[in-house]
């Protein structure tokens, strides 16, 4: 039975957790966050499905109606945003080098293999090691902390200095670090990793700058085994009409790295195994509207959908006002 977990907030600010199964959707009794439910599961020595069963089910609910009503949150958060890390890995999907290589090709001689292509091919060769072994190291980047986490229906806001705000449809792994430093994978969700591709294209060494942006998570946390095959659709609407649409693939069958290898290279650093922290790790994509010449505009709506998730991730592009600040010496 497929279990999906959602976070809900009513008009009065009261939070709760919804469990969605093949038998319907219902509130979980006694917990107000997925993080609290996960801590309960760890304390009980069980998994999330077992913790849900132990808590029991309350009132039934229609998750599509709750999404339409703006009452669904991102499926994970932390009361202290500084203890939620957003990170990711790129060039992890079969075909993902093509779009990146297009952006960087002009920076290298025609006969020279770009750094992006080199790291992609290294991943194809050594990104899926045997169980218990560490394979090829992936490209890795930091996106920010929980202040940049956006939920379904909320705007994705580019900073005023951004050159671009483009979608990246993918899966994100959600993790909670236990009291003994053990990373616990809670599940995966649909995500829009959202990046500044114009900045990255100028020079690939600016990738770090291009990734310091918000990111959106779909409403459902898919619990259980990691998916081998995800087939979805990424779409941009402008003024209600479809501007661009393309299928995207994810899951290990479509990746040059295994999930286990990406996880191992992230959590090998002890700074990422601090008790109580939440990690949102983006696994990468091979589908970008930017690589097909699309220039997004404020007001465009990004839409990402894929089975077995039943709800889409929709976010509208916004632009932040310019901010002034002063650096003071003490």
Secondary structure, 3 states (H helix, E strand, C coil): CCEEEEEEECCCCCEEEEEEECCEEEEECCCCCHHHHHHHHHHHCCCHHHHHHHHCEEEECCHHHHHHCCCECCCCCCCCHHHEEEEEEECCECCHHHHHHHHHHHHCCCCCCCHHHHHHHHHHHHCCCCCCCCCCCCEEEEEEEHHHEECCCCCEEECCCCCCCECCEEEEEEEEECCCCCEEEEEEEEEECCECHHHHHHCHHHHHHHHCCCEEECCCEEECCCCCCEEEEEEEEECCEEEEEEEEEECHHHECCCHHHHHHHHHCCHHHCCCCCEEEEECCCCCCCHHHCCCCCCCCEEEEEEECCCCCEEEEEEECCCCCCCCCCC
